[in-house]
Amino acid sequence: MSSRRLFLRTTLASGASLLLATKAQAQTSPAAAPASTPTPASKPPSAVALAQANDMRRYDPKLTDADIANIAGQIDGNLKSGARLNPRGKRLKNSDEPVTTIHPCR
């Protein structure tokens, strides 16, 4: 079980570092428009996403509240993408696997 937790922590930390690197790069180039400006029509991030994003402060205590809100919005976006990929919420069984086709050497 600790390996799952370690995997999730590592994944979240790497996602946050990529997000911060992208944000820093966007701030350094003057021609780029701010990509993460919140619009009034957008929904605020969910409480679960905010809690996960707030947990990122363990890895980078310099994160601002705006960074946390941006990370939480990205987490919600990933959850929405997952719901679009699997709209019925079907889970795969252990026996489900792709079809393996073996072609003879020619």
C-alpha positions in Angstrom: 0.0 0.0 0.0 2.9 2.4 0.6 4.0 1.9 -2.9 0.7 3.2 -4.2 1.0 6.2 -2.0 4.5 6.8 -3.1 3.4 6.5 -6.7 0.6 9.0 -6.2 2.9 11.5 -4.4 5.5 11.2 -7.1 3.0 11.6 -9.9 1.4 14.7 -8.2 4.8 16.2 -7.5 6.0 15.8 -11.1 2.7 17.2 -12.4 3.0 20.2 -10.2 6.6 20.8 -11.3 5.7 20.6 -14.9 2.8 23.0 -14.3 5.1 25.4 -12.5 7.8 25.1 -15.2 5.2 25.9 -17.9 3.9 28.8 -15.9 7.4 30.2 -15.4 8.1 29.9 -19.1 4.9 31.7 -19.9 5.8 34.5 -17.6 9.2 35.0 -19.1 8.0 35.4 -22.6 6.3 38.8 -23.1 4.4 37.7 -26.2 2.6 34.9 -24.5 -0.9 35.6 -23.1 -1.6 34.4 -19.6 -3.0 30.9 -20.1 -4.4 30.4 -16.6 -6.4 33.5 -16.0 -9.6 32.5 -14.3 -12.7 33.6 -16.2 -15.8 34.6 -14.3 -17.8 31.8 -16.0 -15.5 29.0 -14.9 -16.5 26.9 -11.9 -14.3 26.9 -8.8 -12.3 23.7 -8.3 -13.9 20.9 -6.2 -13.0 20.5 -2.5 -11.2 17.2 -3.2 -9.0 18.8 -5.9 -8.2 21.7 -3.6 -7.2 19.3 -0.9 -4.9 17.3 -3.3 -3.4 20.5 -4.6 -2.9 21.9 -1.1 -0.9 18.8 -0.3 1.6 20.0 -2.9 2.9 22.5 -0.4 4.8 19.7 1.3 7.0 19.4 -1.8 7.2 23.2 -2.6 6.3 25.5 0.3 6.7 28.5 -2.0 3.4 27.8 -3.8 1.0 30.7 -3.8 -2.8 30.4 -3.4 -3.1 31.2 -7.1 -0.8 28.2 -7.9 -2.8 25.9 -5.7 -6.0 27.1 -7.4 -4.5 26.5 -10.8 -3.3 23.0 -9.9 -6.7 22.1 -8.5 -8.3 23.3 -11.7 -6.0 21.0 -13.7 -6.9 18.1 -11.4 -10.6 18.7 -12.0 -9.9 18.9 -15.8 -8.2 15.5 -15.7 -11.1 14.0 -13.8 -13.5 15.4 -16.5 -11.4 14.0 -19.2 -11.4 10.6 -17.5 -15.2 10.7 -17.3 -15.4 11.5 -21.0 -13.1 8.5 -21.8 -15.2 6.1 -19.7 -18.7 7.5 -19.6 -20.3 4.4 -18.2 -17.7 4.0 -15.5 -17.0 0.3 -16.4 -14.1 -1.2 -14.6 -11.7 -3.6 -16.2 -11.4 -7.1 -14.7 -8.1 -8.8 -14.2 -8.9 -11.2 -17.1 -9.5 -8.3 -19.6 -6.5 -7.8 -21.9 -5.9 -6.8 -25.4 -6.0 -9.4 -28.1 -2.6 -10.8 -28.8 -2.0 -11.8 -32.5 1.1 -13.7 -33.4 2.2 -13.5 -36.9 4.6 -16.2 -38.3 7.9 -15.0 -39.6 8.0 -14.6 -43.3 
